């Protein structure tokens, strides 16, 4: 009897798997770890892994934690002593506190917070007002922050207590930039 040998690298002479011989071929396949044989497509495919969703979850939680830390670190603190010293010589019984005083206190605080990066600020006259229900002045400034060549427009929110002549709320908002969470969501979804 004569024996025939086939070349080792030739795929042309090897039998193609069909539905009758699948059960015979599958045991001889060496499927790498993390893969499985898909019977529909007759291909070796990657198993559904829990690592990718778990990694996305861990990264999302880490990103939220970092964003919270950055937000709390960069949150502007109100310097009450500096605001009180700003107009210490004024007799408010003779000239009552008004919206111009509230604006000056807000602009002073903006200068304290942003320092040399504050190029200019002006009052948003449409939004600034006295809120009688809350008993505070709501002052809204528009500020240019940065350098002369490269600056960003920011909105400054100040709530000023007219009895204490102090800021109860101060916040800088950059309206053109999306929040960290929405940028993170965009990054992970597409």
C-alpha positions as CSV (number, residue, x, y, z in Angstrom):
1,X,0.0,0.0,0.0
2,X,1.3,3.4,-0.9
3,X,1.0,6.3,1.4
4,X,0.4,9.9,0.3
5,X,1.8,12.8,2.2
6,X,0.3,16.3,1.8
7,X,2.3,19.5,2.1
8,X,2.0,21.1,5.6
9,X,1.3,24.6,4.5
10,X,-1.2,23.9,1.8
11,X,-4.8,24.8,2.7
12,X,-6.1,23.7,-0.7
13,X,-5.9,20.0,0.0
14,X,-7.5,20.2,3.5
15,X,-11.2,19.3,3.7
16,X,-13.5,22.3,4.3
17,X,-15.7,21.9,7.3
18,X,-19.4,21.4,6.7
19,X,-22.3,20.6,9.0
20,X,-21.5,16.9,9.0
21,X,-17.9,17.2,10.0
22,X,-18.1,20.2,12.4
23,X,-18.3,17.9,15.5
24,X,-15.2,16.1,14.3
25,X,-13.2,19.3,13.6
26,X,-14.1,21.4,16.7
27,X,-12.3,19.2,19.3
28,X,-9.1,19.5,17.3
29,X,-9.1,23.3,17.3
30,X,-7.0,25.0,19.8
31,X,-9.0,28.1,20.7
32,X,-7.1,30.7,22.5
33,X,-8.2,32.0,25.9
34,X,-10.9,34.6,25.6
35,X,-12.2,33.3,22.3
36,X,-14.9,30.9,21.4
37,X,-16.1,29.1,18.2
38,X,-19.2,30.7,16.7
39,X,-21.2,27.9,15.0
40,X,-23.3,30.3,12.9
41,X,-20.4,31.9,11.2
42,X,-17.9,29.0,11.6
43,X,-15.3,31.4,12.9
44,X,-13.4,31.8,16.1
45,X,-14.7,35.0,17.8
46,X,-13.9,36.9,21.0
47,X,-16.0,36.1,24.0
48,X,-18.2,38.7,25.5
49,X,-16.0,40.1,28.2
50,X,-16.9,41.9,31.4
51,X,-13.6,43.6,31.5
52,X,-14.5,46.4,29.0
53,X,-17.8,47.5,30.8
54,X,-16.0,47.1,34.2
55,X,-13.1,49.3,32.9
56,X,-15.6,51.9,31.6
57,X,-17.3,51.9,35.0
58,X,-14.1,52.3,36.9
59,X,-12.9,55.1,34.6
60,X,-16.2,56.9,34.9
61,X,-16.2,56.8,38.7
62,X,-12.6,57.9,38.7
63,X,-13.4,60.8,36.3
64,X,-16.3,61.9,38.5
65,X,-14.1,61.8,41.6
66,X,-11.4,63.8,39.8
67,X,-14.0,66.3,38.6
68,X,-15.5,66.7,42.0
69,X,-12.0,67.2,43.5
70,X,-11.1,69.8,40.9
71,X,-14.4,71.6,41.3
72,X,-14.1,71.8,45.1
73,X,-10.4,72.9,44.8
74,X,-11.1,75.6,42.2
75,X,-14.3,76.8,43.8
76,X,-13.8,80.5,44.5
77,X,-13.7,81.3,48.2
78,X,-15.3,84.6,49.3
79,X,-12.8,86.8,51.1
80,X,-15.1,88.5,53.6
81,X,-12.3,90.4,55.4
82,X,-11.2,92.0,52.2
83,X,-14.7,93.0,51.3
84,X,-15.3,94.5,54.7
85,X,-12.1,96.5,54.5
86,X,-13.0,97.6,51.0
87,X,-15.3,100.4,52.2
88,X,-14.8,100.5,56.0
89,X,-15.0,104.3,56.3
90,X,-18.5,104.6,54.9
91,X,-21.4,105.6,57.2
92,X,-24.3,103.5,55.9
93,X,-26.8,105.3,58.1
94,X,-26.1,108.5,56.1
95,X,-26.0,106.9,52.7
96,X,-27.8,103.5,52.4
97,X,-26.4,100.5,50.7
98,X,-27.7,100.2,47.1
99,X,-27.1,98.2,43.9
100,X,-24.0,100.3,43.0
101,X,-22.4,99.3,46.3
102,X,-23.3,95.6,45.6
103,X,-21.7,96.0,42.1
104,X,-18.5,97.4,43.6
105,X,-18.2,94.6,46.1
106,X,-18.8,92.0,43.4
107,X,-16.2,93.7,41.2
108,X,-13.7,93.9,44.1
109,X,-14.2,90.2,44.8
110,X,-13.7,89.3,41.1
111,X,-10.4,91.2,41.2
112,X,-9.4,89.3,44.3
113,X,-10.3,85.9,42.8
114,X,-8.9,86.4,39.2
115,X,-6.1,88.8,39.9
116,X,-3.9,89.6,36.9
117,X,-6.1,87.5,34.6
118,X,-9.1,89.9,34.9
119,X,-8.9,92.2,31.9
120,X,-12.2,94.0,32.5
121,X,-15.6,93.5,33.9
122,X,-19.0,95.2,33.5
123,X,-22.4,94.9,35.0
124,X,-25.1,93.0,33.2
125,X,-27.8,95.5,33.8
126,X,-30.6,93.3,32.4
127,X,-30.1,90.6,35.0
128,X,-28.7,92.4,38.1
129,X,-31.4,93.3,40.7
130,X,-32.5,93.3,44.3
131,X,-34.4,90.2,45.2
132,X,-37.0,91.3,47.8
133,X,-38.1,87.7,48.8
134,X,-34.6,86.7,49.6
135,X,-33.4,90.1,50.8
136,X,-30.3,90.1,48.7
137,X,-28.8,91.8,45.7
138,X,-28.2,89.5,42.7
139,X,-25.3,91.0,40.8
140,X,-24.3,89.5,37.4
141,X,-21.0,90.7,35.8
142,X,-19.5,89.9,32.4
143,X,-15.7,89.5,32.7
144,X,-12.9,89.0,30.2
145,X,-10.3,86.6,31.7
146,X,-7.0,85.8,30.2
147,X,-4.5,87.9,28.3
148,X,-5.0,90.7,25.9
149,X,-4.4,88.3,23.0
150,X,-6.2,85.3,24.3
151,X,-9.1,85.8,26.7
152,X,-12.4,84.1,27.5
153,X,-15.7,85.8,28.4
154,X,-17.1,84.6,31.8
155,X,-20.2,85.3,33.7
156,X,-19.8,86.2,37.4
157,X,-22.6,85.6,39.8
158,X,-22.6,87.4,43.2
159,X,-25.3,87.4,45.8
160,X,-24.8,90.2,48.3
161,X,-26.4,90.6,51.7
162,X,-27.2,94.4,52.1
163,X,-27.3,94.2,55.9
164,X,-23.9,92.6,56.3
165,X,-22.4,94.1,53.1
166,X,-20.9,90.7,52.4
167,X,-21.1,88.2,49.5
168,X,-23.1,85.1,50.3
169,X,-22.5,83.4,47.0
170,X,-19.8,83.9,44.3
171,X,-19.4,81.9,41.2
172,X,-17.5,82.2,37.8
173,X,-19.3,80.5,34.9
174,X,-17.8,80.0,31.4
175,X,-20.9,79.6,29.2
176,X,-19.2,78.4,26.0
177,X,-17.5,75.4,27.6
178,X,-19.5,72.3,28.3
179,X,-19.3,70.7,31.8
180,X,-16.7,68.1,32.6
181,X,-19.4,65.4,32.9
182,X,-20.8,66.2,29.4
183,X,-17.3,66.2,27.9
184,X,-16.6,62.8,29.7
185,X,-19.9,61.4,28.4
186,X,-19.0,62.5,24.8
187,X,-15.6,60.9,25.2
188,X,-16.9,57.5,26.3
189,X,-19.9,57.4,23.9
190,X,-18.4,58.3,20.7
